[in-house]
Amino acid sequence: MITTVEVDRNGLEILERGECLRLLGGVMLGRVGVTSGALPAVLPVNFWLDRDRILIRTDEGSKLDAAIRNAVVAFEVDDFDPWYHSGWSVVVTDVAREMTDPDELAALSNAPLTRWASRSNGHLVAVATDRISGRRIVAGQPRRQEAHP
């Protein structure tokens, strides 16, 4: 069986949905892009991938809390190896919705989800992964030689 890899105009591998979700599920720290005071803001967040949605916990009254209530957000995770010039990036764009259903919240009460910086339970926010895309830089050779004494 021959597998073909789709490549974009910049020579980056285009990742399929399944691979994007697999990569998302392997990390815990991402960045969410929001609009705050009519200006763009990118904030680090801990998250957990629950099937086909990203879950983020945030405090009431925080910039993130105010910015993501039913707003379109961009969510990004990546990994990069500067030595071999390889890595990947996955981006999700969708509406951030606060989860309020008591049954859902109870079911997620033991989810492995911590807040970036928090002292209270705050809000649980979900971002669907319907609009997901990813790119990978194919591994190359080391970019520099190690110095040997």
N, C-alpha and C positions, 0 to 999 in steps of 0.2 A: 504494500500500500504506500503510495507516494503522498506525502503531506506537503501542501504548498503554504507558504507564509506570505500573507498580504503585507505589503510595505507601502508606506506613504511617500509623498514626493521628497521628503527629507531623508529617506532611507531608514526610517524607524519602523519596526514591526508593529502592525496594528493588532492589538489583542482582542480576542473574542470575549463575549460576555462572561462565559464560564471561567476563563482565565482571570479576568478582572475581579470577579467575585472571590476566586481562590486567593488572589493576592491581597484583597481587602481583608479577608478573614485571617490573614497571617500577621497583621500588625495591630497595634492598639492606639497609636497616636496619629492624628491627621490634622488637617487644617480646614476650617470652614470660612468661606468668603461670604461676607454679608454687606449690607448697606447700613451704615449708622450715621445719622445726621446728614444724610444725602452724600456721604463719602464712603468709598470702599474701605472695608476693614477685613483683614485675614487674621484669624485667631486660632491658636493651637487648641485641640480638644482631644481628650481620651474618648474612644468610641468602642462600640461592639457591633459586629455584623450579625444580625438576627435574621437568618434566612435571606430575604431579599430587601432588607431595610437596614439603614444605619441608625443606631441609637446613641444619643448624646444626652448626658445629664448636665444641667446647668442651674445656677442659682437664680432665684427670683431677684429681679432688680439689676442683674448684671447686663453689661453691654450685649453679650451674646443672647441672653434671654429676650431683651427688648428687640433685637434685630431679627430674630428668626421665627417669630410667631407668624405662621402662615405666609412667610416670605420665600421667594425663590432664593436658594443658596447654591453655592458651588462648594463641593467637598472634595478634597484632594489628599491622596496618600502617595508616597513614593519611596524608593530605595535606590541608592546609587553607590557604586564602587569606583572611586576616583582612580584607583591604581589601574584597573582593567578597563576603565571608561565603559562601564556597563551599568544598566539600571532600568528602572521602569517607573511609570507614573500612571495612576488611575484617577479619573475625574468623574464625579457624579453631580448632575445638576437637576434639582427638583425643589418642590415646596417642602419647607420644614414645618411639621405639624406637632403641636404639643399633644402628648398622649394623655387622655383623661379618663378613659374607660376603666372603672375600678377592677374589673376582672382581668383585663390586660395588664394593668399595673401590678396586681397581685401575682400574676403568673411570671412577671419579670422581676419580682422583688429580690431574687437571689442571682440575677444576671451578673456576670463578671464585668461590671461597668462602674468605673470610678469617675469622679469629676477631676478636671484639670487642677483646679484650686478651689476648694469649697469647704464649708463647715456645716452645711445643712443638706437635706435631701433634694431641695429644689424641684426642677421640672425635668420630665423625661421627654425628649424630642425625637421624632422619627423622620428620616429622610428616605424616601423610596429610591430604589436603584434602577428605575425604569430607563433613565437617560444616563448611561454609563459608557465610558470610553477609556481606552488605555493604549499606551505606547511603550515599547521596550527598545533600548539601545542594545544591539547584539554585542556580546562580549568580544573584546579585541585583545590585543597584546598589551603588556604593561607599557605605560606612557613614559616612564623614566627608568633609568638603571639605578640600582642600589649602589651606594658608595661602599667599596670594600677597603678596609685599612691595609 
